Amino acid sequence: MGVLGRATTTARLDRAREGEARGERSSMVEPGGDRAKGGGLLDLLDRPTLPGAPPTIESRAHLSPMILGIPKETRSGEQRVALVPDLVPKLAKAGLDVTVESEAGTGAGFRDSAYEEKGARIVPDAFAGAVILLKVQPPTVPEIGRIREGATIIGFLQPYSSAAEIRALAARRITAFAMELMPRITRAQPMDALSAMSTAAGYKAVLLAATRLPKFFPLLMTAAGTVTPARVFIIGAGVAGLQAIGTARRLGAVVEAYDTRPAVKEQVESLGARFVELALETKDAEDRGGYAKAQSEEFYRRQQEMMARWLAGADVIITTALVPGKRAPILISEEMVRALRPGSVIVDLAADQGGNCVLTEPGREVVRHGVTLLGPTNIASTLPFHASQMYARTVASYLLHLLKDGKLDLDLGDELTRGPLVTHEGTIDHEVARATLAAETVEEEKPRP
């Protein structure tokens, strides 16, 4: 058969395969033939061929692009999407067939047509047929049941608390990577989804405070007199805290910040804020990954006492202190709230993990002792356009790290690959996930009253 003949047959063969996938009868079956009896041309082409002959369907299967699925997020209030249109060509160039669930990006400002223009396919169900899935929120147990066995998923998986979901992922032999477990190494910086979302959180926290505070943020000199600037105190100078400092300064506030890690003093001062130092022993305040470590109850008690006088002079307090896998430390007591100025505002960015203020109610805005307390949860989702862009860049960068020649190539000896791996080939691979399951087992075995 000549080159043109082979090309024609291949094209017909591809159309036949697509038709059979939709449940249609193949036109490649010879008249009067029966696929079950091996009478069709497809069966002939599926048989082993002689050396040097054109590749069969089986031998060409590895050339088919892997299907990447982008589901629509289902968690209440979640507006982000795991992939934005501008990144579709990059992933397609890497050998992936990108499919996006209809209206997956609508909440973030990305229409289906924008994805199609970049080369993605819009599908009614992104779980069906996908070999790789990208998500923002962890999949629910019912969603995990829709993922094909042996597939791969990358996203925020909340491994510190999602015991049932971890078990379900392992049961279906799904390879699952948790973006929040990304190692703090130089190579992983473009993949640091937590930092990206913390940037959004720190920025939005200041805007929330500014809209609730019954004062101007900047110094104003008007015909009616001079207006003094608001004073903002930020607890925690990680990514969220530093972004909050920068945003509050741009709005004209006087900013002070405190962190248990003395190493961040230079960063705080470079943004124009005053770094508050307390007479506390903080040599072990940071873990190997650069995150703040949990301290003793005595440490937090003394910290509250020393910080009280600084907070009493603040108009706005933004708390950002988190410890991975643990309840957020209580840094502001009810007595400290009582001592604040009437009309002051507290924005507790640790509300998702219980809150840094004892009076915080996650997901709610309340007034206690004349102070407005905001406990926003999933705050990054309130800036869905840019939060989606930033998240998509991190998760796409990580996916490209895992790919080689259009296929997943997992080097489990690589810290960057092994670090976020939660489940693989039916086993639970990460110590964090194993600890979560062990804690749940202990809780279940406790005698009930």
Phi, psi and omega in degrees: 000135180287174181299316181296321179294319179295320180296320180295315180297319179298318179297316178297320181298317179297319179294324180294317178300315180298321179294318179294327177296333178268004178087013181272155176286135183285134176282354180276353177283131181299146178308129180081355181278169181221123181304320183298333181264002178078025184267001185263160179296328178300321180293322179296320182286338181281346183284156178304145181246166179286157178304136179088351179282161179302148182295144176279177177300316181297318183286340178268354186299325182291347179275346180290137181293145176288141181274123176257124182252136177241096181286160172281132181291139185249350179296138180303128178085353180280120182247353181284164176228149188282347180215136178255157185305321185299340181267352181301311181301324180296318180285326176295321178296332179281359176102016183256146173264104188274121176241138182235129179295140182307129178068018178297327183259002186301316182296337180263000179095019180243111181284159176304320183299328179295322177292317181298320179298334180268359175108003178276159174257133176270128184231156179286336182218107183285344179285327186293118174083349183289133176271330178231138177234139173246131179224163173267296180276156179299145176290144175283166179302316176299322178294321178299325177295341180267350180279136181296143181298135179085001180286178180236139178228140179230130179171184171287121184246355181048057185294344180284345185222349188265065184297313182297320181291322179297316178299318182295321178297316180294321181297328179265012177055037180273135174274115187239129178246127180261118183296334180285353178258014180301130181294149180272074178233162185302316182297336185270357184303318178291352183248010185279085183292325180299315179296321179299315181287331176293328176300313179297319182295315181297319179295311184292328180301319180293320179295320178298317180296318182296327180281338180266334183288130181278035182218162169287153171278313186273166169288129178234135175243108186236172178296337179272003179121179181266135177254121181285149182287155176289152177252126183243131178242126184244126180257116182103116182246047170277204182298314181296316181297317180294321177294322177296319178301310181299319181292315179296322178293319179296332177277357173097007181281158169273124190240135172234149183216150178228143175211146179290345182263106181301338183296340183272359182305315183297321179294319179298312183291330179294339179266003177091013179256161176267131179270123181269126179249130178250149182282069180234147176282116186230029183296327182254032185281350185233136178273181183296334180275358179093000179273154177293141179264151176294142180247176181284163177298323178297319179300312182294326179295314179293324178298316178299316181299317183285330183277341187305317184290330177289319181292327183299335180265004184266148172269326181229136175235128177240121181252139184225010189286118178229148174235118184309128175079002182232164175296142179300140180292143177279114182250340182235116180273172178294324178299323179292325178294318179301329184278354182283161178294142174301137181089355179295160182232134171244125173250114186259098181283356176264012185302326179301333180247032174103333176098148176273345177254136184297338182265359181296136173244107184307130178082004184230159172246122183228161176243123180228125178056035178080006181248134177273124179247124178249129178241064184295139175243147182052046187295331180298332181291346178279355173236059195295329183295300182286328177297321177294318178301312182293315180297316181300322179296320181291315184287325177292321177299320180290320178298317180297328176298326183277349185264147172214120182056040176079004180233155176292130180228093187270110174267095185288355174272353179271125181303326182290330177276315184289324186307308182274359186288121182258310178227148181200126177052040174088358180247156177263111194266342187256139182298328179297314180294320179296322179294323178298316180292322180295319179295322180293320180298316179299318181296320181291331183275352178293138180295137180273140180294000000 
